[in-house]
Amino acid sequence: MRIAYQSFEGRYSDSPRALYEAWVRERPGDVHTWLADPAHLAGFPAGVETVPATGPECVAALEAADLLIANTHTDMEWNKRSGATYLQTWHGTPLKRIHNDVLWAPAGRLARLAHDVNRWDILLSPNHASTDTLRRAFDFSGEVLETGYPRNDVLNSPERDALRRRVRADLDLADDTTVVLYTPTWRDNAVFAEGLPDIELSLRIEQLMKQLGDDFCLLVRVHYLMTDRLQAVTGPQVRDVSYHPDIAGLYLAADAMVTDYSSTMFDFAITGKPLLFFAYDLESFRDEVRGFYFDLEEIAPGPLVRTQEELGEALLDLPGVRRRYAAKYQGFQERFCSLEDGSAGARVLQRL
């Protein structure tokens, strides 16, 4: 069998990575080919067969595959071979409106991406709360598997403590440092802005780190659509981990997460560690830029803050955040994390 993999337009990551690593252990005779972005080749282990994520070699790999495993749209012209299967894992529980439900998209974008949706055979859902939303938003009439996300299996694995130590060591993080993972989502009006200008973070990192002090370190992980547009993120207490191969290790290495509206919140909640929301543009993002499927203020398992000062104060009181949001956190986990038991990958492989 020939299997092709596409993750975030050319990275060795996410649920395709988890399924690949399990597959090669169980069926070592199959042929595996990854679509790889040259900027992310360093994240691929030695021995993994890759082709460029665009161009003739990429198209040839896609058209030769018996099975394509992808976590986002394979947005190029290629012809799916008769009898081949396309498994779309997708890449997050939707808080933000997606595909047909978005408030705005560039002209022609949704029609082009719908061409890819028409190739899908199986779509993964991370939880029951997302299944109908995903099916409706993509206008997908095929098979939807509620399995949880294979990428999150490691968060409940026996190796999780060892992986935490290894990632922290690789990032030169002391054992007694409080590590905060910052995962802002992308904004359509910035990413698709005319002329594709550089994107700036609204979080003023130097100011925040002065407030937190030397016992903290900030890991900055931006959305894959922003990595080549972001101005440099630097500082002695800061690590830009946007090119880190896999975010699951960062979840384990961190002691808390700050996000805004990113679906990383649902994955990080599996760990039970504090979640904080820097929602400085909540109304405009919710009502004008993208839109939400549910009320974040109502269900958020941590504080929604509007200013950096409020964010810093909350981070300096993480035990208090845990206490105040314990009940909401439990409800959030029950709604969105019930299938994240470490066996999602096994359920997907059994189906395949």
Contacts in CASP RR format, 6 or more apart in sequence:
PFRMAT RR
TARGET T0000
AUTHOR 0000-0000-0000
METHOD contacts of the structure
MODEL  1
MRIAYQSFEGRYSDSPRALYEAWVRERPGDVHTWLADPAHLAGFPAGVET
VPATGPECVAALEAADLLIANTHTDMEWNKRSGATYLQTWHGTPLKRIHN
DVLWAPAGRLARLAHDVNRWDILLSPNHASTDTLRRAFDFSGEVLETGYP
RNDVLNSPERDALRRRVRADLDLADDTTVVLYTPTWRDNAVFAEGLPDIE
LSLRIEQLMKQLGDDFCLLVRVHYLMTDRLQAVTGPQVRDVSYHPDIAGL
YLAADAMVTDYSSTMFDFAITGKPLLFFAYDLESFRDEVRGFYFDLEEIA
PGPLVRTQEELGEALLDLPGVRRRYAAKYQGFQERFCSLEDGSAGARVLQ
RL
1 27 0 8 1.000
1 30 0 8 1.000
1 31 0 8 1.000
1 66 0 8 1.000
1 67 0 8 1.000
2 30 0 8 1.000
2 31 0 8 1.000
2 33 0 8 1.000
2 64 0 8 1.000
2 65 0 8 1.000
2 66 0 8 1.000
2 67 0 8 1.000
3 20 0 8 1.000
3 23 0 8 1.000
3 30 0 8 1.000
3 31 0 8 1.000
3 32 0 8 1.000
3 33 0 8 1.000
3 65 0 8 1.000
3 66 0 8 1.000
3 67 0 8 1.000
3 68 0 8 1.000
3 69 0 8 1.000
4 32 0 8 1.000
4 33 0 8 1.000
4 34 0 8 1.000
4 35 0 8 1.000
4 61 0 8 1.000
4 62 0 8 1.000
4 64 0 8 1.000
4 65 0 8 1.000
4 67 0 8 1.000
4 68 0 8 1.000
4 69 0 8 1.000
5 16 0 8 1.000
5 17 0 8 1.000
5 20 0 8 1.000
5 32 0 8 1.000
5 33 0 8 1.000
5 34 0 8 1.000
5 35 0 8 1.000
5 68 0 8 1.000
5 69 0 8 1.000
5 70 0 8 1.000
6 16 0 8 1.000
6 34 0 8 1.000
6 35 0 8 1.000
6 53 0 8 1.000
6 68 0 8 1.000
6 69 0 8 1.000
6 70 0 8 1.000
6 71 0 8 1.000
6 72 0 8 1.000
6 74 0 8 1.000
7 13 0 8 1.000
7 14 0 8 1.000
7 15 0 8 1.000
7 16 0 8 1.000
7 17 0 8 1.000
7 34 0 8 1.000
7 70 0 8 1.000
7 71 0 8 1.000
7 72 0 8 1.000
8 14 0 8 1.000
8 71 0 8 1.000
8 72 0 8 1.000
8 91 0 8 1.000
8 224 0 8 1.000
9 35 0 8 1.000
9 37 0 8 1.000
9 53 0 8 1.000
9 72 0 8 1.000
9 75 0 8 1.000
9 224 0 8 1.000
10 34 0 8 1.000
10 35 0 8 1.000
10 36 0 8 1.000
10 37 0 8 1.000
10 40 0 8 1.000
10 53 0 8 1.000
11 36 0 8 1.000
11 37 0 8 1.000
11 40 0 8 1.000
11 43 0 8 1.000
11 224 0 8 1.000
11 245 0 8 1.000
12 34 0 8 1.000
12 36 0 8 1.000
12 40 0 8 1.000
12 43 0 8 1.000
12 44 0 8 1.000
12 45 0 8 1.000
12 48 0 8 1.000
12 245 0 8 1.000
12 246 0 8 1.000
13 151 0 8 1.000
13 245 0 8 1.000
13 246 0 8 1.000
13 247 0 8 1.000
14 71 0 8 1.000
14 89 0 8 1.000
14 91 0 8 1.000
14 151 0 8 1.000
14 246 0 8 1.000
14 247 0 8 1.000
15 69 0 8 1.000
15 71 0 8 1.000
15 89 0 8 1.000
15 91 0 8 1.000
15 124 0 8 1.000
15 149 0 8 1.000
15 150 0 8 1.000
15 151 0 8 1.000
15 345 0 8 1.000
16 69 0 8 1.000
16 70 0 8 1.000
16 71 0 8 1.000
16 89 0 8 1.000
17 151 0 8 1.000
17 246 0 8 1.000
18 150 0 8 1.000
18 151 0 8 1.000
18 153 0 8 1.000
18 154 0 8 1.000
18 345 0 8 1.000
19 69 0 8 1.000
19 89 0 8 1.000
19 150 0 8 1.000
19 345 0 8 1.000
19 348 0 8 1.000
19 349 0 8 1.000
20 32 0 8 1.000
20 34 0 8 1.000
20 69 0 8 1.000
22 150 0 8 1.000
22 345 0 8 1.000
22 346 0 8 1.000
22 349 0 8 1.000
23 30 0 8 1.000
23 32 0 8 1.000
23 349 0 8 1.000
24 30 0 8 1.000
24 32 0 8 1.000
26 349 0 8 1.000
31 49 0 8 1.000
32 48 0 8 1.000
32 49 0 8 1.000
33 49 0 8 1.000
33 50 0 8 1.000
33 51 0 8 1.000
33 61 0 8 1.000
33 65 0 8 1.000
34 44 0 8 1.000
34 48 0 8 1.000
34 49 0 8 1.000
34 50 0 8 1.000
34 51 0 8 1.000
35 50 0 8 1.000
35 51 0 8 1.000
35 52 0 8 1.000
35 53 0 8 1.000
35 58 0 8 1.000
35 61 0 8 1.000
35 62 0 8 1.000
36 44 0 8 1.000
36 50 0 8 1.000
36 51 0 8 1.000
36 52 0 8 1.000
36 53 0 8 1.000
37 53 0 8 1.000
38 52 0 8 1.000
39 228 0 8 1.000
39 243 0 8 1.000
40 243 0 8 1.000
40 245 0 8 1.000
41 50 0 8 1.000
42 243 0 8 1.000
43 245 0 8 1.000
44 50 0 8 1.000
44 245 0 8 1.000
51 57 0 8 1.000
51 58 0 8 1.000
51 60 0 8 1.000
51 61 0 8 1.000
52 58 0 8 1.000
54 76 0 8 1.000
55 76 0 8 1.000
58 76 0 8 1.000
58 78 0 8 1.000
59 76 0 8 1.000
59 77 0 8 1.000
59 78 0 8 1.000
62 68 0 8 1.000
62 74 0 8 1.000
62 78 0 8 1.000
62 80 0 8 1.000
63 78 0 8 1.000
63 79 0 8 1.000
63 80 0 8 1.000
63 81 0 8 1.000
64 81 0 8 1.000
65 81 0 8 1.000
65 84 0 8 1.000
66 81 0 8 1.000
66 83 0 8 1.000
66 84 0 8 1.000
66 85 0 8 1.000
67 84 0 8 1.000
67 85 0 8 1.000
67 86 0 8 1.000
67 87 0 8 1.000
67 352 0 8 1.000
68 74 0 8 1.000
68 80 0 8 1.000
68 84 0 8 1.000
68 85 0 8 1.000
68 86 0 8 1.000
68 87 0 8 1.000
69 87 0 8 1.000
69 89 0 8 1.000
70 86 0 8 1.000
70 87 0 8 1.000
70 88 0 8 1.000
70 89 0 8 1.000
71 88 0 8 1.000
71 89 0 8 1.000
71 90 0 8 1.000
71 91 0 8 1.000
72 90 0 8 1.000
72 91 0 8 1.000
73 113 0 8 1.000
73 116 0 8 1.000
73 117 0 8 1.000
74 116 0 8 1.000
74 119 0 8 1.000
75 112 0 8 1.000
75 113 0 8 1.000
75 116 0 8 1.000
80 86 0 8 1.000
80 119 0 8 1.000
85 121 0 8 1.000
85 122 0 8 1.000
85 352 0 8 1.000
86 119 0 8 1.000
86 120 0 8 1.000
86 121 0 8 1.000
86 122 0 8 1.000
87 120 0 8 1.000
87 121 0 8 1.000
87 122 0 8 1.000
87 124 0 8 1.000
87 348 0 8 1.000
87 352 0 8 1.000
88 120 0 8 1.000
88 122 0 8 1.000
88 123 0 8 1.000
88 124 0 8 1.000
89 124 0 8 1.000
89 149 0 8 1.000
89 150 0 8 1.000
89 151 0 8 1.000
89 348 0 8 1.000
90 123 0 8 1.000
90 124 0 8 1.000
90 125 0 8 1.000
90 134 0 8 1.000
91 263 0 8 1.000
92 126 0 8 1.000
92 130 0 8 1.000
92 149 0 8 1.000
92 263 0 8 1.000
92 266 0 8 1.000
92 267 0 8 1.000
93 126 0 8 1.000
93 127 0 8 1.000
93 129 0 8 1.000
93 130 0 8 1.000
93 263 0 8 1.000
93 266 0 8 1.000
93 336 0 8 1.000
94 130 0 8 1.000
94 133 0 8 1.000
94 134 0 8 1.000
94 137 0 8 1.000
94 263 0 8 1.000
94 293 0 8 1.000
95 261 0 8 1.000
95 263 0 8 1.000
95 265 0 8 1.000
95 266 0 8 1.000
95 292 0 8 1.000
95 293 0 8 1.000
95 294 0 8 1.000
95 296 0 8 1.000
96 185 0 8 1.000
96 261 0 8 1.000
96 263 0 8 1.000
96 290 0 8 1.000
96 291 0 8 1.000
96 292 0 8 1.000
96 293 0 8 1.000
97 103 0 8 1.000
97 137 0 8 1.000
97 290 0 8 1.000
97 291 0 8 1.000
97 292 0 8 1.000
97 293 0 8 1.000
98 134 0 8 1.000
98 137 0 8 1.000
98 138 0 8 1.000
99 110 0 8 1.000
99 113 0 8 1.000
99 114 0 8 1.000
99 117 0 8 1.000
99 137 0 8 1.000
99 138 0 8 1.000
99 139 0 8 1.000
100 110 0 8 1.000
100 136 0 8 1.000
100 137 0 8 1.000
100 138 0 8 1.000
100 139 0 8 1.000
101 136 0 8 1.000
101 137 0 8 1.000
101 293 0 8 1.000
102 110 0 8 1.000
102 188 0 8 1.000
102 290 0 8 1.000
102 291 0 8 1.000
103 288 0 8 1.000
103 289 0 8 1.000
103 290 0 8 1.000
103 291 0 8 1.000
104 188 0 8 1.000
104 189 0 8 1.000
104 289 0 8 1.000
105 188 0 8 1.000
106 192 0 8 1.000
114 139 0 8 1.000
117 138 0 8 1.000
117 139 0 8 1.000
117 140 0 8 1.000
120 138 0 8 1.000
120 140 0 8 1.000
120 142 0 8 1.000
121 142 0 8 1.000
121 143 0 8 1.000
122 142 0 8 1.000
122 143 0 8 1.000
122 144 0 8 1.000
122 145 0 8 1.000
122 351 0 8 1.000
123 134 0 8 1.000
123 135 0 8 1.000
123 138 0 8 1.000
123 140 0 8 1.000
123 142 0 8 1.000
123 143 0 8 1.000
123 144 0 8 1.000
123 145 0 8 1.000
124 144 0 8 1.000
124 145 0 8 1.000
124 147 0 8 1.000
124 148 0 8 1.000
124 149 0 8 1.000
124 348 0 8 1.000
125 131 0 8 1.000
125 134 0 8 1.000
125 144 0 8 1.000
125 145 0 8 1.000
125 146 0 8 1.000
125 147 0 8 1.000
125 148 0 8 1.000
126 146 0 8 1.000
126 147 0 8 1.000
126 148 0 8 1.000
126 149 0 8 1.000
126 266 0 8 1.000
126 336 0 8 1.000
126 339 0 8 1.000
126 340 0 8 1.000
127 146 0 8 1.000
127 148 0 8 1.000
127 266 0 8 1.000
127 335 0 8 1.000
127 336 0 8 1.000
127 337 0 8 1.000
127 338 0 8 1.000
127 339 0 8 1.000
128 146 0 8 1.000
128 338 0 8 1.000
129 335 0 8 1.000
129 336 0 8 1.000
130 336 0 8 1.000
131 144 0 8 1.000
131 146 0 8 1.000
133 293 0 8 1.000
134 140 0 8 1.000
134 144 0 8 1.000
135 141 0 8 1.000
135 144 0 8 1.000
145 347 0 8 1.000
145 348 0 8 1.000
145 351 0 8 1.000
146 339 0 8 1.000
147 339 0 8 1.000
147 344 0 8 1.000
147 345 0 8 1.000
147 347 0 8 1.000
147 348 0 8 1.000
147 351 0 8 1.000
148 339 0 8 1.000
148 340 0 8 1.000
148 344 0 8 1.000
148 347 0 8 1.000
149 267 0 8 1.000
149 340 0 8 1.000
149 344 0 8 1.000
150 344 0 8 1.000
150 345 0 8 1.000
150 348 0 8 1.000
151 246 0 8 1.000
151 247 0 8 1.000
151 248 0 8 1.000
151 267 0 8 1.000
152 248 0 8 1.000
152 267 0 8 1.000
152 270 0 8 1.000
152 340 0 8 1.000
152 342 0 8 1.000
152 344 0 8 1.000
153 342 0 8 1.000
153 343 0 8 1.000
153 344 0 8 1.000
153 345 0 8 1.000
154 160 0 8 1.000
154 163 0 8 1.000
154 248 0 8 1.000
154 249 0 8 1.000
154 252 0 8 1.000
154 342 0 8 1.000
155 248 0 8 1.000
155 251 0 8 1.000
155 252 0 8 1.000
155 267 0 8 1.000
155 270 0 8 1.000
155 271 0 8 1.000
155 340 0 8 1.000
155 342 0 8 1.000
156 270 0 8 1.000
156 340 0 8 1.000
156 341 0 8 1.000
156 342 0 8 1.000
157 342 0 8 1.000
160 252 0 8 1.000
161 252 0 8 1.000
163 248 0 8 1.000
163 249 0 8 1.000
163 252 0 8 1.000
164 249 0 8 1.000
164 252 0 8 1.000
164 253 0 8 1.000
167 249 0 8 1.000
167 250 0 8 1.000
167 252 0 8 1.000
167 253 0 8 1.000
168 175 0 8 1.000
168 179 0 8 1.000
168 253 0 8 1.000
171 219 0 8 1.000
171 239 0 8 1.000
171 241 0 8 1.000
171 253 0 8 1.000
173 179 0 8 1.000
173 217 0 8 1.000
173 239 0 8 1.000
173 253 0 8 1.000
176 215 0 8 1.000
177 215 0 8 1.000
177 216 0 8 1.000
177 217 0 8 1.000
178 215 0 8 1.000
178 216 0 8 1.000
178 217 0 8 1.000
178 255 0 8 1.000
178 256 0 8 1.000
178 315 0 8 1.000
178 318 0 8 1.000
179 216 0 8 1.000
179 217 0 8 1.000
179 219 0 8 1.000
179 253 0 8 1.000
179 254 0 8 1.000
179 255 0 8 1.000
179 256 0 8 1.000
180 212 0 8 1.000
180 216 0 8 1.000
180 217 0 8 1.000
180 218 0 8 1.000
180 219 0 8 1.000
180 254 0 8 1.000
180 255 0 8 1.000
180 256 0 8 1.000
180 257 0 8 1.000
180 258 0 8 1.000
180 315 0 8 1.000
181 219 0 8 1.000
181 221 0 8 1.000
181 241 0 8 1.000
181 250 0 8 1.000
181 251 0 8 1.000
181 253 0 8 1.000
181 254 0 8 1.000
181 256 0 8 1.000
181 257 0 8 1.000
181 258 0 8 1.000
181 268 0 8 1.000
182 203 0 8 1.000
182 218 0 8 1.000
182 219 0 8 1.000
182 220 0 8 1.000
182 221 0 8 1.000
182 257 0 8 1.000
182 258 0 8 1.000
182 259 0 8 1.000
183 221 0 8 1.000
183 222 0 8 1.000
183 247 0 8 1.000
183 257 0 8 1.000
183 258 0 8 1.000
183 259 0 8 1.000
183 262 0 8 1.000
183 264 0 8 1.000
184 201 0 8 1.000
184 202 0 8 1.000
184 203 0 8 1.000
184 222 0 8 1.000
184 223 0 8 1.000
184 259 0 8 1.000
184 260 0 8 1.000
184 262 0 8 1.000
184 278 0 8 1.000
185 223 0 8 1.000
185 259 0 8 1.000
185 260 0 8 1.000
185 261 0 8 1.000
185 262 0 8 1.000
185 263 0 8 1.000
186 222 0 8 1.000
186 223 0 8 1.000
186 225 0 8 1.000
186 226 0 8 1.000
187 285 0 8 1.000
187 289 0 8 1.000
187 290 0 8 1.000
188 289 0 8 1.000
188 290 0 8 1.000
189 289 0 8 1.000
190 199 0 8 1.000
191 199 0 8 1.000
191 225 0 8 1.000
191 226 0 8 1.000
191 229 0 8 1.000
196 229 0 8 1.000
197 229 0 8 1.000
198 229 0 8 1.000
198 230 0 8 1.000
198 231 0 8 1.000
199 226 0 8 1.000
199 229 0 8 1.000
199 230 0 8 1.000
199 231 0 8 1.000
200 230 0 8 1.000
200 231 0 8 1.000
201 220 0 8 1.000
201 222 0 8 1.000
201 230 0 8 1.000
201 231 0 8 1.000
201 233 0 8 1.000
202 278 0 8 1.000
202 280 0 8 1.000
202 281 0 8 1.000
203 258 0 8 1.000
203 278 0 8 1.000
203 308 0 8 1.000
203 311 0 8 1.000
204 308 0 8 1.000
205 218 0 8 1.000
205 220 0 8 1.000
205 233 0 8 1.000
205 235 0 8 1.000
205 238 0 8 1.000
206 235 0 8 1.000
207 308 0 8 1.000
208 218 0 8 1.000
208 308 0 8 1.000
208 311 0 8 1.000
208 312 0 8 1.000
209 216 0 8 1.000
209 218 0 8 1.000
209 235 0 8 1.000
209 237 0 8 1.000
209 238 0 8 1.000
211 308 0 8 1.000
211 309 0 8 1.000
211 312 0 8 1.000
211 316 0 8 1.000
212 237 0 8 1.000
212 312 0 8 1.000
212 315 0 8 1.000
212 316 0 8 1.000
213 237 0 8 1.000
214 237 0 8 1.000
216 237 0 8 1.000
216 315 0 8 1.000
217 237 0 8 1.000
217 238 0 8 1.000
217 239 0 8 1.000
218 237 0 8 1.000
218 238 0 8 1.000
218 239 0 8 1.000
219 238 0 8 1.000
219 239 0 8 1.000
219 241 0 8 1.000
219 250 0 8 1.000
219 253 0 8 1.000
219 254 0 8 1.000
220 233 0 8 1.000
220 238 0 8 1.000
220 239 0 8 1.000
220 240 0 8 1.000
220 241 0 8 1.000
220 242 0 8 1.000
221 241 0 8 1.000
221 242 0 8 1.000
221 244 0 8 1.000
221 247 0 8 1.000
221 250 0 8 1.000
221 264 0 8 1.000
222 230 0 8 1.000
222 242 0 8 1.000
223 262 0 8 1.000
226 242 0 8 1.000
227 242 0 8 1.000
227 243 0 8 1.000
230 242 0 8 1.000
232 240 0 8 1.000
233 240 0 8 1.000
234 240 0 8 1.000
241 250 0 8 1.000
244 250 0 8 1.000
247 264 0 8 1.000
247 267 0 8 1.000
248 267 0 8 1.000
251 257 0 8 1.000
251 267 0 8 1.000
251 268 0 8 1.000
251 270 0 8 1.000
251 271 0 8 1.000
252 271 0 8 1.000
254 268 0 8 1.000
254 273 0 8 1.000
255 273 0 8 1.000
255 274 0 8 1.000
255 318 0 8 1.000
256 273 0 8 1.000
256 274 0 8 1.000
256 275 0 8 1.000
256 276 0 8 1.000
256 315 0 8 1.000
256 318 0 8 1.000
256 321 0 8 1.000
257 264 0 8 1.000
257 265 0 8 1.000
257 268 0 8 1.000
257 273 0 8 1.000
257 274 0 8 1.000
257 275 0 8 1.000
257 276 0 8 1.000
258 276 0 8 1.000
258 277 0 8 1.000
258 278 0 8 1.000
258 311 0 8 1.000
258 315 0 8 1.000
259 265 0 8 1.000
259 268 0 8 1.000
259 275 0 8 1.000
259 276 0 8 1.000
259 277 0 8 1.000
259 278 0 8 1.000
260 277 0 8 1.000
260 278 0 8 1.000
260 279 0 8 1.000
260 280 0 8 1.000
260 281 0 8 1.000
260 285 0 8 1.000
261 279 0 8 1.000
261 285 0 8 1.000
261 290 0 8 1.000
261 292 0 8 1.000
261 296 0 8 1.000
265 275 0 8 1.000
265 277 0 8 1.000
265 301 0 8 1.000
266 336 0 8 1.000
266 337 0 8 1.000
267 340 0 8 1.000
268 275 0 8 1.000
269 275 0 8 1.000
269 301 0 8 1.000
269 329 0 8 1.000
269 332 0 8 1.000
269 333 0 8 1.000
269 336 0 8 1.000
269 337 0 8 1.000
270 333 0 8 1.000
270 337 0 8 1.000
270 340 0 8 1.000
272 329 0 8 1.000
272 333 0 8 1.000
274 302 0 8 1.000
274 318 0 8 1.000
274 321 0 8 1.000
274 322 0 8 1.000
274 325 0 8 1.000
275 300 0 8 1.000
275 301 0 8 1.000
275 302 0 8 1.000
275 325 0 8 1.000
275 329 0 8 1.000
276 302 0 8 1.000
276 303 0 8 1.000
276 305 0 8 1.000
276 311 0 8 1.000
276 314 0 8 1.000
276 315 0 8 1.000
276 321 0 8 1.000
277 296 0 8 1.000
277 300 0 8 1.000
277 302 0 8 1.000
277 303 0 8 1.000
277 304 0 8 1.000
277 305 0 8 1.000
278 305 0 8 1.000
278 308 0 8 1.000
278 311 0 8 1.000
279 296 0 8 1.000
279 304 0 8 1.000
279 305 0 8 1.000
279 306 0 8 1.000
280 306 0 8 1.000
280 307 0 8 1.000
281 289 0 8 1.000
282 296 0 8 1.000
282 297 0 8 1.000
282 304 0 8 1.000
282 306 0 8 1.000
285 291 0 8 1.000
286 292 0 8 1.000
286 296 0 8 1.000
296 304 0 8 1.000
297 304 0 8 1.000
299 328 0 8 1.000
299 331 0 8 1.000
299 332 0 8 1.000
299 335 0 8 1.000
300 328 0 8 1.000
300 332 0 8 1.000
301 325 0 8 1.000
301 328 0 8 1.000
301 329 0 8 1.000
301 331 0 8 1.000
301 332 0 8 1.000
301 333 0 8 1.000
302 321 0 8 1.000
302 324 0 8 1.000
302 325 0 8 1.000
302 328 0 8 1.000
302 329 0 8 1.000
303 310 0 8 1.000
303 314 0 8 1.000
303 321 0 8 1.000
303 324 0 8 1.000
303 325 0 8 1.000
305 311 0 8 1.000
305 314 0 8 1.000
314 321 0 8 1.000
END
